[in-house]
Amino acid sequence: MLTYRAHCHRRSLARARRSDAASRIRPRRRRVLLDARLVEVHARGRERIYRPRPDGLALMRRELESYWNQALITFKEVAEQTCSPKSTPEGNPES
């Protein structure tokens, strides 16, 4: 019985530590989102309501699409160069 209680107590402490760590991280995450203008905050009494900003998300989407489009173009070029048929000394492609 004492072993079970000690085990439950350890689990409770571990859960409390995770919760405490998460509560310290959350404000930093919100600050990053606010600084990046991806969310806006509205006060409702003591609560703060965070909502996505469509213009901020649209800008982020354009940036990501631009990045990934360029990355995929580069990947395609490298793949085509790497996988193109190699020529033999006579100029005929290898079979």
Secondary structure by P-SEA (a helix, b strand, c coil): caaaaaaaaaaaaaaaaaaaaaaaaaaaaaaaaaaaccbbbbbcccbbbbbbcaaaaaaaaaaaaaaaaaaaaaaaaaaaaaacccccccccccc
